[in-house]
Amino acid sequence: MEERGRELRKKFLYEFGKEPPTIEDWREYGEIIRALKKNDIKRKDGTMGFFKKLGKKFDDRAKHSKIDAEIGKFLTNTALRVDKASVKHIVDLIEEGGIVYLFPEGLVDYMNQTKPGYTTTDLLEVYIRWKQSKRRNTQTLDKAKSLDIKKVKIRTAEDGNRVCAACQKASKKIHNINAVPELPICWECRCYYEPQV
């Protein structure tokens, strides 16, 4: 167990270039830390101290899993509307549970620049719509590849100044399917792939 603890320790040192921790790693970590605490094992190599520091991260990860599961409901049914009533339950979980949910850093920067004074609800609505768009567009691209389609065009919502410069630029040419920019391009992207046959 102590040897496996050292292996997991290396993973949890955020060596993401190699192999990030998986959900199974987090579960196994929970079992190891409980066993170490139960036996009051104190290691000179710092394994126990390291795992104690990870205790907070493990607790947060469990709370995040609950939030991720709620967000996942929107992803399994991309037709589900993202409105304030639908999102309220998730917001309550975050705010009442005192969870510091780790939204992507770029999203927080975007909201600070474009919507100062935003609420958790505003942030969550943009995030869920972005994840829905990513899933929908990935499925479209995968389907096109399975049909041996070689070229795709990115289509914007074509509603003037609401389309960002990056989306406008990407929509001006036909792309090789293996080199097409990944959608969504921006945080409030409404673009979609159009296979070219």
Stockholm file with secondary structure:
# STOCKHOLM 1.0

chainA/1-197         MEERGRELRKKFLYEFGKEPPTIEDWREYGEIIRALKKNDIKRKDGTMGFFKKLGKKFDDRAKHSKIDAEIGKFLTNTALRVDKASVKHIVDLIEEGGIVYLFPEGLVDYMNQTKPGYTTTDLLEVYIRWKQSKRRNTQTLDKAKSLDIKKVKIRTAEDGNRVCAACQKASKKIHNINAVPELPICWECRCYYEPQV
#=GR chainA/1-197 SS CHHHHHHHHHHHTTCTTTCCCCHHHHHHHHHHHHHHHHHTCCCTTSHHHHHHHHHHHHHHHHHHHHHHHHHHHHHHCTTSCCCHHHHHHHHHHHHHTTCCCCCCHHHHHHHHHHSTTCCHHHHHHHHHHHHHHHHHHHHHHHHHHHTTCCEEEEECCCCGGGSCHHHHHHTTSEEETTSCCCSCCSTTCCCEEEEEC
#=GC SS_cons         CHHHHHHHHHHHTTCTTTCCCCHHHHHHHHHHHHHHHHHTCCCTTSHHHHHHHHHHHHHHHHHHHHHHHHHHHHHHCTTSCCCHHHHHHHHHHHHHTTCCCCCCHHHHHHHHHHSTTCCHHHHHHHHHHHHHHHHHHHHHHHHHHHTTCCEEEEECCCCGGGSCHHHHHHTTSEEETTSCCCSCCSTTCCCEEEEEC
//
